[in-house]
Amino acid sequence: DTGVSQNPRHKITKRGQNVTFRCDPISEHNRLYWYRQTLGQGPEFLTYFQNEAQLEKSRLLSDRFSAERPKGSFSTLEIQRTEQGDSAMYLCASSLVGGQGGGQPQHFGDGTRLSIL
Amino acid sequence: QQPVQSPQAVILREGEDAVINCSSSKALYSVHWYRQKHGEAPVFLMILLKGGEQKGHDKISASFNEKKQQSSLYLTASQLSYSGTYFCGTESPSNTGKLIFGQGTTLQVKP
């Protein structure tokens, strides 16, 4: 049983460049989540999908961020025109859908650490 | 609204007990607990659902008081491996699936 896989593990880029991260969830999980975590803070919700449908995107999220899950399997998170403040760990998690839509454990990948020069 | 965790940090000797609290200002559907070690992904510990009982495995257990919108994580006879940062994540009844995490409680267990 493979866990959630994210790549790359590390990404260093110059300010203004575009970056894309990939997440492969646990195969039978139909929900997929993206979080951002900075040092000393808990994960911050960015967006989530149920199958290929994006159910919610954080209001705090800039329009430079976009996520897709085209076939309901893997997902990509793209950041356009990166800024210094985008430096963080980007975490992906997946889960089953529980009764009333929630109450299911989310299993996290190891994350992609983004550093903006 | 981000849940509030207390204390922010705890230092224990092996074998001592600890309690970590998580408090929300909003009604909750569930509370999730995770442990994260430095440089690693958060690892799921347990989930407590509205209307559910106290849960636990091994020497880690948790409770959920729906009326007070609070949850507590109990670590009994702590081991060195318990060191890390503990996060609670809360789900609201109106938006299940989406977790809002607290700021974390750092636990250090010393020999």
Contacts between the chains, C-beta under 8 A, distances in Angstrom:
chain1	res1	chain2	res2	distance
A	4	B	41	8.0
A	31	B	97	6.2
A	33	B	97	8.0
A	33	B	98	7.9
A	33	B	99	7.6
A	35	B	101	7.9
A	40	B	103	7.8
A	40	B	104	7.5
A	41	B	103	6.2
A	41	B	104	7.2
A	42	B	2	7.7
A	42	B	87	4.8
A	42	B	89	7.6
A	42	B	101	3.3
A	42	B	102	5.5
A	42	B	103	5.6
A	42	B	104	5.3
A	43	B	42	6.7
A	43	B	87	7.3
A	43	B	89	7.8
A	43	B	99	7.8
A	43	B	101	5.0
A	44	B	101	7.4
A	45	B	98	5.8
A	45	B	99	6.6
A	45	B	100	6.5
A	45	B	101	7.9
A	48	B	97	6.3
A	48	B	98	6.4
A	50	B	97	7.7
A	55	B	97	7.2
A	56	B	95	7.5
A	56	B	98	6.2
A	91	B	41	6.7
A	91	B	42	7.4
A	95	B	97	7.6
A	97	B	97	7.5
A	98	B	96	7.6
A	100	B	29	7.3
A	100	B	93	8.0
A	100	B	96	5.6
A	101	B	96	4.2
A	101	B	97	5.4
A	102	B	29	5.6
A	102	B	30	6.2
A	102	B	91	4.9
A	102	B	96	2.6
A	102	B	97	4.9
A	103	B	29	6.8
A	103	B	30	4.9
A	103	B	47	6.6
A	103	B	49	5.0
A	103	B	91	7.1
A	103	B	96	6.8
A	104	B	47	7.6
A	104	B	97	7.9
A	105	B	32	6.9
A	105	B	44	4.5
A	105	B	47	5.7
A	106	B	32	7.1
A	106	B	44	6.9
A	106	B	89	7.8
A	106	B	99	6.5
A	107	B	44	6.2
A	108	B	34	7.9
A	108	B	41	4.1
A	108	B	42	5.0
A	108	B	43	7.5
A	108	B	44	7.9
A	109	B	41	6.0
A	110	B	40	7.0
A	110	B	41	4.9
A	111	B	41	6.0
